Amino acid sequence: MKLIKLGLLTAALSVSTLAMASDDMTINLLALNASNTSVEALAPVVRQTDSGVVTEIELDDHRNKQVVYEFKLVDLEADTERELSYAVADQSLVEDKSESLTTFGFSDLDKEDRFAIERVRQSGFDILEVIPQLEQKYSAKLIEAELEEKSGIVFYEIKLASAQQGKQKILINVDGGEEIPVLKRHK
């Protein structure tokens, strides 16, 4: 009986944690919609600050104080990863962290990440140019974009959200910029 109660309690806590995460994202989207900030508006500032490959963009709450767009960029020549956070309220720079990609002479990037970053550089693909087009096409806001590599295919996994469609996932191939269909499961 105690195991059943423990299992039910664990399930309830899991559901409430997911609901809170969803509430946090809703609040983040409300803050974004109330501002005039967008990835398109921040792109020139990000590019002026760092010329590395964008590996991740995320709408997030910075230390639970303010909503930010967080950009992660990797520059293989400079051997650095940089994290830039901009407030959606006024587009001010909230945080600028940079760190080396090597520890004791060993690379912190795995083979797949390095391959993906090199592929983006070779193709000339810039996710910062594509996101505004996707936001307009789907009438949605970016909540996350992440560079991925699977079976030799390099793509960005992009998550958009809107009041009409809810969350949407889109995959963009860096070799040409075409959308890769995402199969949805029917319940």
MODELLER restraints for C-alpha pairs under 7 A, 6 or more apart:
rsr = mdl.restraints
at = mdl.atoms
rsr.add(forms.Gaussian(group=physical.xy_distance, feature=features.Distance(at['CA:28:A'], at['CA:60:A']), mean=6.84, stdev=0.5))
rsr.add(forms.Gaussian(group=physical.xy_distance, feature=features.Distance(at['CA:28:A'], at['CA:67:A']), mean=5.93, stdev=0.5))
rsr.add(forms.Gaussian(group=physical.xy_distance, feature=features.Distance(at['CA:31:A'], at['CA:67:A']), mean=6.88, stdev=0.5))
rsr.add(forms.Gaussian(group=physical.xy_distance, feature=features.Distance(at['CA:32:A'], at['CA:88:A']), mean=5.94, stdev=0.5))
rsr.add(forms.Gaussian(group=physical.xy_distance, feature=features.Distance(at['CA:35:A'], at['CA:88:A']), mean=6.37, stdev=0.5))
rsr.add(forms.Gaussian(group=physical.xy_distance, feature=features.Distance(at['CA:35:A'], at['CA:89:A']), mean=5.51, stdev=0.5))
rsr.add(forms.Gaussian(group=physical.xy_distance, feature=features.Distance(at['CA:37:A'], at['CA:88:A']), mean=5.37, stdev=0.5))
rsr.add(forms.Gaussian(group=physical.xy_distance, feature=features.Distance(at['CA:37:A'], at['CA:91:A']), mean=6.44, stdev=0.5))
rsr.add(forms.Gaussian(group=physical.xy_distance, feature=features.Distance(at['CA:39:A'], at['CA:128:A']), mean=6.97, stdev=0.5))
rsr.add(forms.Gaussian(group=physical.xy_distance, feature=features.Distance(at['CA:39:A'], at['CA:132:A']), mean=6.99, stdev=0.5))
rsr.add(forms.Gaussian(group=physical.xy_distance, feature=features.Distance(at['CA:40:A'], at['CA:128:A']), mean=6.98, stdev=0.5))
rsr.add(forms.Gaussian(group=physical.xy_distance, feature=features.Distance(at['CA:40:A'], at['CA:132:A']), mean=5.75, stdev=0.5))
rsr.add(forms.Gaussian(group=physical.xy_distance, feature=features.Distance(at['CA:43:A'], at['CA:128:A']), mean=5.95, stdev=0.5))
rsr.add(forms.Gaussian(group=physical.xy_distance, feature=features.Distance(at['CA:52:A'], at['CA:73:A']), mean=5.25, stdev=0.5))
rsr.add(forms.Gaussian(group=physical.xy_distance, feature=features.Distance(at['CA:52:A'], at['CA:74:A']), mean=4.94, stdev=0.5))
rsr.add(forms.Gaussian(group=physical.xy_distance, feature=features.Distance(at['CA:52:A'], at['CA:75:A']), mean=4.25, stdev=0.5))
rsr.add(forms.Gaussian(group=physical.xy_distance, feature=features.Distance(at['CA:53:A'], at['CA:73:A']), mean=5.18, stdev=0.5))
rsr.add(forms.Gaussian(group=physical.xy_distance, feature=features.Distance(at['CA:53:A'], at['CA:74:A']), mean=5.22, stdev=0.5))
rsr.add(forms.Gaussian(group=physical.xy_distance, feature=features.Distance(at['CA:53:A'], at['CA:75:A']), mean=6.35, stdev=0.5))
rsr.add(forms.Gaussian(group=physical.xy_distance, feature=features.Distance(at['CA:53:A'], at['CA:117:A']), mean=6.49, stdev=0.5))
rsr.add(forms.Gaussian(group=physical.xy_distance, feature=features.Distance(at['CA:54:A'], at['CA:71:A']), mean=6.97, stdev=0.5))
rsr.add(forms.Gaussian(group=physical.xy_distance, feature=features.Distance(at['CA:54:A'], at['CA:72:A']), mean=5.81, stdev=0.5))
rsr.add(forms.Gaussian(group=physical.xy_distance, feature=features.Distance(at['CA:54:A'], at['CA:73:A']), mean=4.34, stdev=0.5))
rsr.add(forms.Gaussian(group=physical.xy_distance, feature=features.Distance(at['CA:54:A'], at['CA:74:A']), mean=6.59, stdev=0.5))
rsr.add(forms.Gaussian(group=physical.xy_distance, feature=features.Distance(at['CA:55:A'], at['CA:72:A']), mean=5.63, stdev=0.5))
rsr.add(forms.Gaussian(group=physical.xy_distance, feature=features.Distance(at['CA:55:A'], at['CA:73:A']), mean=5.54, stdev=0.5))
rsr.add(forms.Gaussian(group=physical.xy_distance, feature=features.Distance(at['CA:55:A'], at['CA:74:A']), mean=6.83, stdev=0.5))
rsr.add(forms.Gaussian(group=physical.xy_distance, feature=features.Distance(at['CA:55:A'], at['CA:146:A']), mean=5.73, stdev=0.5))
rsr.add(forms.Gaussian(group=physical.xy_distance, feature=features.Distance(at['CA:55:A'], at['CA:147:A']), mean=5.00, stdev=0.5))
rsr.add(forms.Gaussian(group=physical.xy_distance, feature=features.Distance(at['CA:56:A'], at['CA:71:A']), mean=5.84, stdev=0.5))
rsr.add(forms.Gaussian(group=physical.xy_distance, feature=features.Distance(at['CA:56:A'], at['CA:72:A']), mean=5.06, stdev=0.5))
rsr.add(forms.Gaussian(group=physical.xy_distance, feature=features.Distance(at['CA:56:A'], at['CA:145:A']), mean=5.44, stdev=0.5))
rsr.add(forms.Gaussian(group=physical.xy_distance, feature=features.Distance(at['CA:56:A'], at['CA:146:A']), mean=4.39, stdev=0.5))
rsr.add(forms.Gaussian(group=physical.xy_distance, feature=features.Distance(at['CA:56:A'], at['CA:147:A']), mean=6.32, stdev=0.5))
rsr.add(forms.Gaussian(group=physical.xy_distance, feature=features.Distance(at['CA:57:A'], at['CA:69:A']), mean=6.80, stdev=0.5))
rsr.add(forms.Gaussian(group=physical.xy_distance, feature=features.Distance(at['CA:57:A'], at['CA:70:A']), mean=5.49, stdev=0.5))
rsr.add(forms.Gaussian(group=physical.xy_distance, feature=features.Distance(at['CA:57:A'], at['CA:71:A']), mean=4.58, stdev=0.5))
rsr.add(forms.Gaussian(group=physical.xy_distance, feature=features.Distance(at['CA:57:A'], at['CA:72:A']), mean=6.40, stdev=0.5))
rsr.add(forms.Gaussian(group=physical.xy_distance, feature=features.Distance(at['CA:57:A'], at['CA:144:A']), mean=5.46, stdev=0.5))
rsr.add(forms.Gaussian(group=physical.xy_distance, feature=features.Distance(at['CA:57:A'], at['CA:145:A']), mean=5.07, stdev=0.5))
rsr.add(forms.Gaussian(group=physical.xy_distance, feature=features.Distance(at['CA:57:A'], at['CA:146:A']), mean=6.58, stdev=0.5))
rsr.add(forms.Gaussian(group=physical.xy_distance, feature=features.Distance(at['CA:58:A'], at['CA:69:A']), mean=5.60, stdev=0.5))
rsr.add(forms.Gaussian(group=physical.xy_distance, feature=features.Distance(at['CA:58:A'], at['CA:70:A']), mean=5.16, stdev=0.5))
rsr.add(forms.Gaussian(group=physical.xy_distance, feature=features.Distance(at['CA:58:A'], at['CA:71:A']), mean=6.75, stdev=0.5))
rsr.add(forms.Gaussian(group=physical.xy_distance, feature=features.Distance(at['CA:58:A'], at['CA:143:A']), mean=5.63, stdev=0.5))
rsr.add(forms.Gaussian(group=physical.xy_distance, feature=features.Distance(at['CA:58:A'], at['CA:144:A']), mean=4.36, stdev=0.5))
rsr.add(forms.Gaussian(group=physical.xy_distance, feature=features.Distance(at['CA:58:A'], at['CA:145:A']), mean=6.50, stdev=0.5))
rsr.add(forms.Gaussian(group=physical.xy_distance, feature=features.Distance(at['CA:59:A'], at['CA:68:A']), mean=5.83, stdev=0.5))
rsr.add(forms.Gaussian(group=physical.xy_distance, feature=features.Distance(at['CA:59:A'], at['CA:69:A']), mean=4.63, stdev=0.5))
rsr.add(forms.Gaussian(group=physical.xy_distance, feature=features.Distance(at['CA:59:A'], at['CA:70:A']), mean=6.38, stdev=0.5))
rsr.add(forms.Gaussian(group=physical.xy_distance, feature=features.Distance(at['CA:59:A'], at['CA:143:A']), mean=4.94, stdev=0.5))
rsr.add(forms.Gaussian(group=physical.xy_distance, feature=features.Distance(at['CA:59:A'], at['CA:144:A']), mean=6.32, stdev=0.5))
rsr.add(forms.Gaussian(group=physical.xy_distance, feature=features.Distance(at['CA:60:A'], at['CA:67:A']), mean=5.67, stdev=0.5))
rsr.add(forms.Gaussian(group=physical.xy_distance, feature=features.Distance(at['CA:60:A'], at['CA:68:A']), mean=5.41, stdev=0.5))
rsr.add(forms.Gaussian(group=physical.xy_distance, feature=features.Distance(at['CA:60:A'], at['CA:69:A']), mean=6.28, stdev=0.5))
rsr.add(forms.Gaussian(group=physical.xy_distance, feature=features.Distance(at['CA:60:A'], at['CA:70:A']), mean=6.98, stdev=0.5))
rsr.add(forms.Gaussian(group=physical.xy_distance, feature=features.Distance(at['CA:61:A'], at['CA:67:A']), mean=4.29, stdev=0.5))
rsr.add(forms.Gaussian(group=physical.xy_distance, feature=features.Distance(at['CA:61:A'], at['CA:68:A']), mean=5.87, stdev=0.5))
rsr.add(forms.Gaussian(group=physical.xy_distance, feature=features.Distance(at['CA:62:A'], at['CA:68:A']), mean=6.19, stdev=0.5))
rsr.add(forms.Gaussian(group=physical.xy_distance, feature=features.Distance(at['CA:66:A'], at['CA:87:A']), mean=6.84, stdev=0.5))
rsr.add(forms.Gaussian(group=physical.xy_distance, feature=features.Distance(at['CA:67:A'], at['CA:87:A']), mean=5.96, stdev=0.5))
rsr.add(forms.Gaussian(group=physical.xy_distance, feature=features.Distance(at['CA:67:A'], at['CA:88:A']), mean=5.98, stdev=0.5))
rsr.add(forms.Gaussian(group=physical.xy_distance, feature=features.Distance(at['CA:68:A'], at['CA:85:A']), mean=5.94, stdev=0.5))
rsr.add(forms.Gaussian(group=physical.xy_distance, feature=features.Distance(at['CA:68:A'], at['CA:86:A']), mean=5.17, stdev=0.5))
rsr.add(forms.Gaussian(group=physical.xy_distance, feature=features.Distance(at['CA:68:A'], at['CA:87:A']), mean=4.33, stdev=0.5))
rsr.add(forms.Gaussian(group=physical.xy_distance, feature=features.Distance(at['CA:68:A'], at['CA:88:A']), mean=5.26, stdev=0.5))
rsr.add(forms.Gaussian(group=physical.xy_distance, feature=features.Distance(at['CA:69:A'], at['CA:85:A']), mean=5.64, stdev=0.5))
rsr.add(forms.Gaussian(group=physical.xy_distance, feature=features.Distance(at['CA:69:A'], at['CA:86:A']), mean=5.36, stdev=0.5))
rsr.add(forms.Gaussian(group=physical.xy_distance, feature=features.Distance(at['CA:69:A'], at['CA:87:A']), mean=6.57, stdev=0.5))
rsr.add(forms.Gaussian(group=physical.xy_distance, feature=features.Distance(at['CA:69:A'], at['CA:88:A']), mean=6.66, stdev=0.5))
rsr.add(forms.Gaussian(group=physical.xy_distance, feature=features.Distance(at['CA:70:A'], at['CA:83:A']), mean=6.89, stdev=0.5))
rsr.add(forms.Gaussian(group=physical.xy_distance, feature=features.Distance(at['CA:70:A'], at['CA:84:A']), mean=5.66, stdev=0.5))
rsr.add(forms.Gaussian(group=physical.xy_distance, feature=features.Distance(at['CA:70:A'], at['CA:85:A']), mean=4.30, stdev=0.5))
rsr.add(forms.Gaussian(group=physical.xy_distance, feature=features.Distance(at['CA:70:A'], at['CA:86:A']), mean=6.51, stdev=0.5))
rsr.add(forms.Gaussian(group=physical.xy_distance, feature=features.Distance(at['CA:71:A'], at['CA:83:A']), mean=5.64, stdev=0.5))
rsr.add(forms.Gaussian(group=physical.xy_distance, feature=features.Distance(at['CA:71:A'], at['CA:84:A']), mean=5.11, stdev=0.5))
rsr.add(forms.Gaussian(group=physical.xy_distance, feature=features.Distance(at['CA:71:A'], at['CA:85:A']), mean=6.29, stdev=0.5))
rsr.add(forms.Gaussian(group=physical.xy_distance, feature=features.Distance(at['CA:72:A'], at['CA:81:A']), mean=7.00, stdev=0.5))
rsr.add(forms.Gaussian(group=physical.xy_distance, feature=features.Distance(at['CA:72:A'], at['CA:82:A']), mean=5.67, stdev=0.5))
rsr.add(forms.Gaussian(group=physical.xy_distance, feature=features.Distance(at['CA:72:A'], at['CA:83:A']), mean=4.55, stdev=0.5))
rsr.add(forms.Gaussian(group=physical.xy_distance, feature=features.Distance(at['CA:72:A'], at['CA:84:A']), mean=6.50, stdev=0.5))
rsr.add(forms.Gaussian(group=physical.xy_distance, feature=features.Distance(at['CA:73:A'], at['CA:81:A']), mean=5.66, stdev=0.5))
rsr.add(forms.Gaussian(group=physical.xy_distance, feature=features.Distance(at['CA:73:A'], at['CA:82:A']), mean=5.21, stdev=0.5))
rsr.add(forms.Gaussian(group=physical.xy_distance, feature=features.Distance(at['CA:73:A'], at['CA:83:A']), mean=6.51, stdev=0.5))
rsr.add(forms.Gaussian(group=physical.xy_distance, feature=features.Distance(at['CA:74:A'], at['CA:80:A']), mean=5.89, stdev=0.5))
rsr.add(forms.Gaussian(group=physical.xy_distance, feature=features.Distance(at['CA:74:A'], at['CA:81:A']), mean=4.46, stdev=0.5))
rsr.add(forms.Gaussian(group=physical.xy_distance, feature=features.Distance(at['CA:74:A'], at['CA:82:A']), mean=6.39, stdev=0.5))
rsr.add(forms.Gaussian(group=physical.xy_distance, feature=features.Distance(at['CA:75:A'], at['CA:81:A']), mean=6.41, stdev=0.5))
rsr.add(forms.Gaussian(group=physical.xy_distance, feature=features.Distance(at['CA:79:A'], at['CA:100:A']), mean=5.81, stdev=0.5))
rsr.add(forms.Gaussian(group=physical.xy_distance, feature=features.Distance(at['CA:79:A'], at['CA:101:A']), mean=5.31, stdev=0.5))
rsr.add(forms.Gaussian(group=physical.xy_distance, feature=features.Distance(at['CA:80:A'], at['CA:98:A']), mean=6.57, stdev=0.5))
rsr.add(forms.Gaussian(group=physical.xy_distance, feature=features.Distance(at['CA:80:A'], at['CA:99:A']), mean=5.50, stdev=0.5))
rsr.add(forms.Gaussian(group=physical.xy_distance, feature=features.Distance(at['CA:80:A'], at['CA:100:A']), mean=4.52, stdev=0.5))
rsr.add(forms.Gaussian(group=physical.xy_distance, feature=features.Distance(at['CA:80:A'], at['CA:101:A']), mean=5.18, stdev=0.5))
rsr.add(forms.Gaussian(group=physical.xy_distance, feature=features.Distance(at['CA:81:A'], at['CA:98:A']), mean=5.70, stdev=0.5))
rsr.add(forms.Gaussian(group=physical.xy_distance, feature=features.Distance(at['CA:81:A'], at['CA:99:A']), mean=5.49, stdev=0.5))
rsr.add(forms.Gaussian(group=physical.xy_distance, feature=features.Distance(at['CA:81:A'], at['CA:100:A']), mean=6.37, stdev=0.5))
rsr.add(forms.Gaussian(group=physical.xy_distance, feature=features.Distance(at['CA:81:A'], at['CA:101:A']), mean=6.36, stdev=0.5))
rsr.add(forms.Gaussian(group=physical.xy_distance, feature=features.Distance(at['CA:82:A'], at['CA:97:A']), mean=5.61, stdev=0.5))
rsr.add(forms.Gaussian(group=physical.xy_distance, feature=features.Distance(at['CA:82:A'], at['CA:98:A']), mean=4.27, stdev=0.5))
rsr.add(forms.Gaussian(group=physical.xy_distance, feature=features.Distance(at['CA:82:A'], at['CA:99:A']), mean=6.51, stdev=0.5))
rsr.add(forms.Gaussian(group=physical.xy_distance, feature=features.Distance(at['CA:83:A'], at['CA:96:A']), mean=5.77, stdev=0.5))
rsr.add(forms.Gaussian(group=physical.xy_distance, feature=features.Distance(at['CA:83:A'], at['CA:97:A']), mean=5.11, stdev=0.5))
rsr.add(forms.Gaussian(group=physical.xy_distance, feature=features.Distance(at['CA:83:A'], at['CA:98:A']), mean=6.33, stdev=0.5))
rsr.add(forms.Gaussian(group=physical.xy_distance, feature=features.Distance(at['CA:84:A'], at['CA:95:A']), mean=5.70, stdev=0.5))
rsr.add(forms.Gaussian(group=physical.xy_distance, feature=features.Distance(at['CA:84:A'], at['CA:96:A']), mean=4.73, stdev=0.5))
rsr.add(forms.Gaussian(group=physical.xy_distance, feature=features.Distance(at['CA:84:A'], at['CA:97:A']), mean=6.64, stdev=0.5))
rsr.add(forms.Gaussian(group=physical.xy_distance, feature=features.Distance(at['CA:85:A'], at['CA:93:A']), mean=5.98, stdev=0.5))
rsr.add(forms.Gaussian(group=physical.xy_distance, feature=features.Distance(at['CA:85:A'], at['CA:94:A']), mean=5.36, stdev=0.5))
rsr.add(forms.Gaussian(group=physical.xy_distance, feature=features.Distance(at['CA:85:A'], at['CA:95:A']), mean=5.03, stdev=0.5))
rsr.add(forms.Gaussian(group=physical.xy_distance, feature=features.Distance(at['CA:85:A'], at['CA:96:A']), mean=6.63, stdev=0.5))
rsr.add(forms.Gaussian(group=physical.xy_distance, feature=features.Distance(at['CA:86:A'], at['CA:92:A']), mean=5.40, stdev=0.5))
rsr.add(forms.Gaussian(group=physical.xy_distance, feature=features.Distance(at['CA:86:A'], at['CA:93:A']), mean=4.55, stdev=0.5))
rsr.add(forms.Gaussian(group=physical.xy_distance, feature=features.Distance(at['CA:86:A'], at['CA:94:A']), mean=5.38, stdev=0.5))
rsr.add(forms.Gaussian(group=physical.xy_distance, feature=features.Distance(at['CA:87:A'], at['CA:93:A']), mean=6.54, stdev=0.5))
rsr.add(forms.Gaussian(group=physical.xy_distance, feature=features.Distance(at['CA:87:A'], at['CA:94:A']), mean=6.28, stdev=0.5))
rsr.add(forms.Gaussian(group=physical.xy_distance, feature=features.Distance(at['CA:101:A'], at['CA:107:A']), mean=5.80, stdev=0.5))
rsr.add(forms.Gaussian(group=physical.xy_distance, feature=features.Distance(at['CA:101:A'], at['CA:108:A']), mean=5.24, stdev=0.5))
rsr.add(forms.Gaussian(group=physical.xy_distance, feature=features.Distance(at['CA:101:A'], at['CA:109:A']), mean=6.85, stdev=0.5))
rsr.add(forms.Gaussian(group=physical.xy_distance, feature=features.Distance(at['CA:102:A'], at['CA:108:A']), mean=5.39, stdev=0.5))
rsr.add(forms.Gaussian(group=physical.xy_distance, feature=features.Distance(at['CA:112:A'], at['CA:149:A']), mean=6.27, stdev=0.5))
rsr.add(forms.Gaussian(group=physical.xy_distance, feature=features.Distance(at['CA:116:A'], at['CA:148:A']), mean=6.81, stdev=0.5))
rsr.add(forms.Gaussian(group=physical.xy_distance, feature=features.Distance(at['CA:116:A'], at['CA:149:A']), mean=5.95, stdev=0.5))
rsr.add(forms.Gaussian(group=physical.xy_distance, feature=features.Distance(at['CA:116:A'], at['CA:154:A']), mean=5.65, stdev=0.5))
rsr.add(forms.Gaussian(group=physical.xy_distance, feature=features.Distance(at['CA:120:A'], at['CA:174:A']), mean=6.15, stdev=0.5))
rsr.add(forms.Gaussian(group=physical.xy_distance, feature=features.Distance(at['CA:123:A'], at['CA:174:A']), mean=6.84, stdev=0.5))
rsr.add(forms.Gaussian(group=physical.xy_distance, feature=features.Distance(at['CA:123:A'], at['CA:175:A']), mean=5.96, stdev=0.5))
rsr.add(forms.Gaussian(group=physical.xy_distance, feature=features.Distance(at['CA:125:A'], at['CA:174:A']), mean=5.81, stdev=0.5))
rsr.add(forms.Gaussian(group=physical.xy_distance, feature=features.Distance(at['CA:135:A'], at['CA:141:A']), mean=5.57, stdev=0.5))
rsr.add(forms.Gaussian(group=physical.xy_distance, feature=features.Distance(at['CA:135:A'], at['CA:142:A']), mean=6.81, stdev=0.5))
rsr.add(forms.Gaussian(group=physical.xy_distance, feature=features.Distance(at['CA:139:A'], at['CA:162:A']), mean=6.85, stdev=0.5))
rsr.add(forms.Gaussian(group=physical.xy_distance, feature=features.Distance(at['CA:140:A'], at['CA:160:A']), mean=5.76, stdev=0.5))
rsr.add(forms.Gaussian(group=physical.xy_distance, feature=features.Distance(at['CA:140:A'], at['CA:161:A']), mean=5.22, stdev=0.5))
rsr.add(forms.Gaussian(group=physical.xy_distance, feature=features.Distance(at['CA:140:A'], at['CA:162:A']), mean=4.61, stdev=0.5))
rsr.add(forms.Gaussian(group=physical.xy_distance, feature=features.Distance(at['CA:141:A'], at['CA:160:A']), mean=5.32, stdev=0.5))
rsr.add(forms.Gaussian(group=physical.xy_distance, feature=features.Distance(at['CA:141:A'], at['CA:161:A']), mean=5.40, stdev=0.5))
rsr.add(forms.Gaussian(group=physical.xy_distance, feature=features.Distance(at['CA:141:A'], at['CA:162:A']), mean=6.41, stdev=0.5))
rsr.add(forms.Gaussian(group=physical.xy_distance, feature=features.Distance(at['CA:142:A'], at['CA:159:A']), mean=6.17, stdev=0.5))
rsr.add(forms.Gaussian(group=physical.xy_distance, feature=features.Distance(at['CA:142:A'], at['CA:160:A']), mean=4.53, stdev=0.5))
rsr.add(forms.Gaussian(group=physical.xy_distance, feature=features.Distance(at['CA:142:A'], at['CA:161:A']), mean=6.57, stdev=0.5))
rsr.add(forms.Gaussian(group=physical.xy_distance, feature=features.Distance(at['CA:143:A'], at['CA:159:A']), mean=5.68, stdev=0.5))
rsr.add(forms.Gaussian(group=physical.xy_distance, feature=features.Distance(at['CA:143:A'], at['CA:160:A']), mean=5.49, stdev=0.5))
rsr.add(forms.Gaussian(group=physical.xy_distance, feature=features.Distance(at['CA:143:A'], at['CA:161:A']), mean=6.69, stdev=0.5))
rsr.add(forms.Gaussian(group=physical.xy_distance, feature=features.Distance(at['CA:144:A'], at['CA:158:A']), mean=5.75, stdev=0.5))
rsr.add(forms.Gaussian(group=physical.xy_distance, feature=features.Distance(at['CA:144:A'], at['CA:159:A']), mean=5.07, stdev=0.5))
rsr.add(forms.Gaussian(group=physical.xy_distance, feature=features.Distance(at['CA:145:A'], at['CA:156:A']), mean=6.25, stdev=0.5))
rsr.add(forms.Gaussian(group=physical.xy_distance, feature=features.Distance(at['CA:145:A'], at['CA:157:A']), mean=5.54, stdev=0.5))
rsr.add(forms.Gaussian(group=physical.xy_distance, feature=features.Distance(at['CA:145:A'], at['CA:158:A']), mean=4.28, stdev=0.5))
rsr.add(forms.Gaussian(group=physical.xy_distance, feature=features.Distance(at['CA:145:A'], at['CA:159:A']), mean=6.24, stdev=0.5))
rsr.add(forms.Gaussian(group=physical.xy_distance, feature=features.Distance(at['CA:146:A'], at['CA:156:A']), mean=5.29, stdev=0.5))
rsr.add(forms.Gaussian(group=physical.xy_distance, feature=features.Distance(at['CA:146:A'], at['CA:157:A']), mean=5.30, stdev=0.5))
rsr.add(forms.Gaussian(group=physical.xy_distance, feature=features.Distance(at['CA:146:A'], at['CA:158:A']), mean=6.57, stdev=0.5))
rsr.add(forms.Gaussian(group=physical.xy_distance, feature=features.Distance(at['CA:147:A'], at['CA:155:A']), mean=5.94, stdev=0.5))
rsr.add(forms.Gaussian(group=physical.xy_distance, feature=features.Distance(at['CA:147:A'], at['CA:156:A']), mean=4.43, stdev=0.5))
rsr.add(forms.Gaussian(group=physical.xy_distance, feature=features.Distance(at['CA:147:A'], at['CA:157:A']), mean=6.48, stdev=0.5))
rsr.add(forms.Gaussian(group=physical.xy_distance, feature=features.Distance(at['CA:148:A'], at['CA:154:A']), mean=5.81, stdev=0.5))
rsr.add(forms.Gaussian(group=physical.xy_distance, feature=features.Distance(at['CA:148:A'], at['CA:155:A']), mean=5.40, stdev=0.5))
rsr.add(forms.Gaussian(group=physical.xy_distance, feature=features.Distance(at['CA:148:A'], at['CA:156:A']), mean=5.79, stdev=0.5))
rsr.add(forms.Gaussian(group=physical.xy_distance, feature=features.Distance(at['CA:148:A'], at['CA:157:A']), mean=6.86, stdev=0.5))
rsr.add(forms.Gaussian(group=physical.xy_distance, feature=features.Distance(at['CA:149:A'], at['CA:155:A']), mean=6.31, stdev=0.5))
rsr.add(forms.Gaussian(group=physical.xy_distance, feature=features.Distance(at['CA:154:A'], at['CA:173:A']), mean=6.12, stdev=0.5))
rsr.add(forms.Gaussian(group=physical.xy_distance, feature=features.Distance(at['CA:154:A'], at['CA:174:A']), mean=6.05, stdev=0.5))
rsr.add(forms.Gaussian(group=physical.xy_distance, feature=features.Distance(at['CA:155:A'], at['CA:171:A']), mean=6.28, stdev=0.5))
rsr.add(forms.Gaussian(group=physical.xy_distance, feature=features.Distance(at['CA:155:A'], at['CA:172:A']), mean=5.22, stdev=0.5))
rsr.add(forms.Gaussian(group=physical.xy_distance, feature=features.Distance(at['CA:155:A'], at['CA:173:A']), mean=4.33, stdev=0.5))
rsr.add(forms.Gaussian(group=physical.xy_distance, feature=features.Distance(at['CA:155:A'], at['CA:174:A']), mean=5.33, stdev=0.5))
rsr.add(forms.Gaussian(group=physical.xy_distance, feature=features.Distance(at['CA:156:A'], at['CA:171:A']), mean=5.61, stdev=0.5))
rsr.add(forms.Gaussian(group=physical.xy_distance, feature=features.Distance(at['CA:156:A'], at['CA:172:A']), mean=5.22, stdev=0.5))
rsr.add(forms.Gaussian(group=physical.xy_distance, feature=features.Distance(at['CA:156:A'], at['CA:173:A']), mean=6.71, stdev=0.5))
rsr.add(forms.Gaussian(group=physical.xy_distance, feature=features.Distance(at['CA:157:A'], at['CA:169:A']), mean=6.99, stdev=0.5))
rsr.add(forms.Gaussian(group=physical.xy_distance, feature=features.Distance(at['CA:157:A'], at['CA:170:A']), mean=5.99, stdev=0.5))
rsr.add(forms.Gaussian(group=physical.xy_distance, feature=features.Distance(at['CA:157:A'], at['CA:171:A']), mean=4.70, stdev=0.5))
rsr.add(forms.Gaussian(group=physical.xy_distance, feature=features.Distance(at['CA:157:A'], at['CA:172:A']), mean=6.74, stdev=0.5))
rsr.add(forms.Gaussian(group=physical.xy_distance, feature=features.Distance(at['CA:158:A'], at['CA:169:A']), mean=5.64, stdev=0.5))
rsr.add(forms.Gaussian(group=physical.xy_distance, feature=features.Distance(at['CA:158:A'], at['CA:170:A']), mean=5.06, stdev=0.5))
rsr.add(forms.Gaussian(group=physical.xy_distance, feature=features.Distance(at['CA:158:A'], at['CA:171:A']), mean=6.02, stdev=0.5))
rsr.add(forms.Gaussian(group=physical.xy_distance, feature=features.Distance(at['CA:159:A'], at['CA:167:A']), mean=6.74, stdev=0.5))
rsr.add(forms.Gaussian(group=physical.xy_distance, feature=features.Distance(at['CA:159:A'], at['CA:168:A']), mean=5.60, stdev=0.5))
rsr.add(forms.Gaussian(group=physical.xy_distance, feature=features.Distance(at['CA:159:A'], at['CA:169:A']), mean=4.62, stdev=0.5))
rsr.add(forms.Gaussian(group=physical.xy_distance, feature=features.Distance(at['CA:159:A'], at['CA:170:A']), mean=6.39, stdev=0.5))
rsr.add(forms.Gaussian(group=physical.xy_distance, feature=features.Distance(at['CA:160:A'], at['CA:167:A']), mean=5.69, stdev=0.5))
rsr.add(forms.Gaussian(group=physical.xy_distance, feature=features.Distance(at['CA:160:A'], at['CA:168:A']), mean=5.16, stdev=0.5))
rsr.add(forms.Gaussian(group=physical.xy_distance, feature=features.Distance(at['CA:160:A'], at['CA:169:A']), mean=6.47, stdev=0.5))
rsr.add(forms.Gaussian(group=physical.xy_distance, feature=features.Distance(at['CA:161:A'], at['CA:167:A']), mean=4.39, stdev=0.5))
rsr.add(forms.Gaussian(group=physical.xy_distance, feature=features.Distance(at['CA:161:A'], at['CA:168:A']), mean=6.13, stdev=0.5))
rsr.add(forms.Gaussian(group=physical.xy_distance, feature=features.Distance(at['CA:170:A'], at['CA:179:A']), mean=6.94, stdev=0.5))
rsr.add(forms.Gaussian(group=physical.xy_distance, feature=features.Distance(at['CA:170:A'], at['CA:182:A']), mean=6.63, stdev=0.5))
rsr.add(forms.Gaussian(group=physical.xy_distance, feature=features.Distance(at['CA:171:A'], at['CA:179:A']), mean=5.66, stdev=0.5))
rsr.add(forms.Gaussian(group=physical.xy_distance, feature=features.Distance(at['CA:171:A'], at['CA:180:A']), mean=5.14, stdev=0.5))
rsr.add(forms.Gaussian(group=physical.xy_distance, feature=features.Distance(at['CA:172:A'], at['CA:178:A']), mean=5.68, stdev=0.5))
rsr.add(forms.Gaussian(group=physical.xy_distance, feature=features.Distance(at['CA:172:A'], at['CA:179:A']), mean=4.57, stdev=0.5))
rsr.add(forms.Gaussian(group=physical.xy_distance, feature=features.Distance(at['CA:172:A'], at['CA:180:A']), mean=5.84, stdev=0.5))
rsr.add(forms.Gaussian(group=physical.xy_distance, feature=features.Distance(at['CA:173:A'], at['CA:179:A']), mean=6.31, stdev=0.5))
rsr.add(forms.Gaussian(group=physical.xy_distance, feature=features.Distance(at['CA:173:A'], at['CA:180:A']), mean=6.58, stdev=0.5))
